[in-house]
Amino acid sequence: MAEDRDRFPVVVHILLVRADGALALLKRANTGFMDGYYALPGGHQEQGESVTQAAHRELAEELDVQAVTLTPYSVMPYRSGRHQGVNFLFRCSDWVGEPVINEPEHFAELVWVAPEALPRPTADWIPKALALASENGWYQEMEWD
């Protein structure tokens, strides 16, 4: 008899970085989760795809670009109330296409910002991920109410 197991989402996020160091952020809208916040492009891994394949797909779906190279950046498991999962972050500075909002039903704005000048409100784990990488770290567990 198969044992019932809890299932938690695997979420991919991509730091799309221009040559000048600016980072692409999308302002979430009409999603029911963190609407009004700036976040990285990304989303849930789907059945049958690798984490890297999910990152490639999410970039194409949300920004209409194809990553040439995705570099693992950090892993950040999270737990918050009823939400629990694992965030995988990738860095991409080499892509094909011009980033545009490809899902206007989910995003109100695309901005390019310096990592040290993130707009408000930005998902609070993004500065944590940037700080972690600046300290040569790659893993941090997150928990909040």
N, C-alpha and C positions, 0 to 999 in steps of 0.2 A: 504494500500500500504506500502510495506516494505521500510524503510529508508536506503539509501546507507550509509555505515559507513566505515571509514578508518580502515584498519586492520594492526596490527603491530606484528612482530614476538616475540614470547617468546623463549628465548635462555637459555639453561642450560649449566653450566660449572662445572667441578668437580676438586677439589683440591685433587688429589690422593697423600697421604702423607705416606712415609715409616716410620718405627719405629725410624730411625735416624733423622727424621724431613725433609728429602729431599722431594722435590715436583716434580712430573712428568710434563714435558712440551713437547709439540710437535711442531716441526718447520713446519709451513704451506708451502705447495707447490702446484702449479697448481690448485688453487681454484678460483683465480680471486679476492680474498679478503684477504688482509694482508699477501700475500705470502712472505716468508722469515722471518716472525715474529714467535717468540715462543709464544705459547698460551696453555691454559688448554684444556684437552679433553672436548668435548661437541658439542652441535649443537642445531638445532631448534626442538621445541616440534612439534609433529605431531598430526593431527586430531584424537581425540578420546582417547588420552593418557594423564595422569596426568603429572605434572611437574616432579615429582619423577620418574615416569615410563620412561619419556624421558631421565633423567639422567642415569638410569640403562641401557637403550638401547644404549645410546651414548658410555658409557664405554665399553660395549660389542662390539659395532661396531668398535670403534677406537683402543682400547687396548686389546681386547680379554680377558677381566676379568669381573667377576660378583661381584658387590658390595654386601657385607654382610650387611653393615650399611652405609646409607647416612644421614649425619646430615646437616640441613639447615645452611648456612654460612652467606650469605648476599643477598640482593636484590639491583640491581643497574639499574634503568631505564636509557636509554640513548637517546640522540638526536644529530645527526650530519648530516647536510645537508639533503639529502633525506632519510637517515637512521634513524629509530626510533624504539624502542622496549624496552623489559624488560629482563635483565639478572638475572637469578637465579643461585646462586652459592651454591654448596654443598661441604662438606668435607667428604672424605672417607679414613679411615686408616685400614680398614678390608675388604679384598677382596679375591676371589678365582681365582687362575690362575697367570701366570707370564706375566706382561704387555709387550706387543710387538706392533710394528706398524702393525695394522691389515688392514689399508687402505694406502698402499704405494703410491697410485696414488694421495693422498692428503697431505701426510706428508713425509718430507725428513729425519727427525731425532727425536728420543726420548731421552731426557736427564733428569737426576735427579739432581736437584740443591737445594742448601740451599735457603730458602726464602729471605735471606738478600744478596744473590749473584746471582741475576737473570741475565741470559745472555742477550746480546744485539743483535738485537732489540727484546724486549718483548712487547706484547700488553700493552699499557700504563695504562689500567684500572686494571691490575693485582696487581701492587704495591699499588694502591689506595685501592683495596679490602683487601689486607693484612694489610695495615695501619689501615683501618677502624675496622677490627676485633681486632687488637691489642689494640684499644681504647674502646673495648666492644661495638662497633657500629655494626649495621646490615643493614643500609639503606643509600644510597647516590645516588643522581641524578647526571648524567654526561652529559655534553654538550661540544662539540668542533666543530670547523669548518671543 
